[in-house]
Amino acid sequence: MKRYDLRHLKEDFYGRMIELLDGDLKAGENGIFLFEVGDFSHIQKSADVVKENGHELMNSLKFNEVDWTIVVKRKAN
């Protein structure tokens, strides 16, 4: 399991998240991604992006007042 802080990317974290899932995690491994909520549309969009790319969203929760954390399992090859 690896943790990635994507807060510095603000609203443009989706591409980097998928890049890390596909290139930095092993098949079946979990990644924890931290991002800024901004408006709550990013929460649903992050879940949609994960699913569209064949990965599995394991958990999604509010980390603090401005940040959100999702746990994603990389697809098995």
N, C-alpha and C positions, 0 to 999 in steps of 0.2 A: 504494500500500500504506500502510495506517495501522495504528498500534499503539494498543491500548487496555489500560489497567491496571484490571482489575476485582477486584483482591485485596481492596480495602476493602469489597466487598459480601459477603465470606465465601462462604457456601453459596447465596446468593440472587442469583447473577449471570446466570442463564439468560435471563431476560426482558430485561435490559439488553443482553446480547450480541445477541439477535435484533433488538432495537430499533436498535442501532447498525448491524447488517448491513443492515437494511431501509431505514434512513433516512440513514445517514452515508456509506455506501460506494456507489460507482457500480456498475452491472451489470457483472459480470465482474471487479471489483476484489477484491484480497485484503485481509483484515484479520488482524492478529496480536492474539490475546487472551491476556492473562496473568491467571491466577486461582490461588487457594490450593487445594491438593489436598485437605486435610482427610483424609477417607478416599477411597480410590481409586474409589468409585462415581461421583464427579463426572466422572471422565475419560470413562467410558462414556456417562454421561448427557449430557455436552456433545456427544459425537459423535452421539447419538440426536437431540438437539434440533436440531442443525445439519441433519441429514438430513430430519427431519420438516418442516422449514421450507423445504426445497427447495434448500439451499445445499450446497456441497461441501467436505468436510474434506480439506485438502491435507497437513497434517502435525500431529503431536501429539508433544510431547517434554517431558521433565522439565527445568525451567529451573535449579532448585537444590534444596535439601533440602525445601522446603515449597511451591514454586510450580510451575505447569504452564503450558505455552504451546501454543496451537493456532493454526494458520493455516487460515483459512476463505476460500473464494472465494464471493463473492455470486453468486446465481443470475443468469443472463442473463434479461432481460425478454422 
